[in-house]
């Protein structure tokens, strides 16, 4: 069964960042500090990390 949850992508990060660097996780943490329920997901097809929130963006 397909997941039909509406999500908003806040930011995209390439997966090829420097070793030990986690810019998507850091950005998601900043968004959570500001009250957004942000999380990181990976799109294997494009080799990118997306910082997303469930529902429409504000």
PyMOL commands that set and color helices and strands:
alter all, ss='L'
color gray80, all
select helices_A, chain A and resi 23-33
alter helices_A, ss='H'
color red, helices_A
select strands_A, chain A and resi 7-14+39-43+48-54
alter strands_A, ss='S'
color yellow, strands_A
deselect
rebuild
show_as cartoon
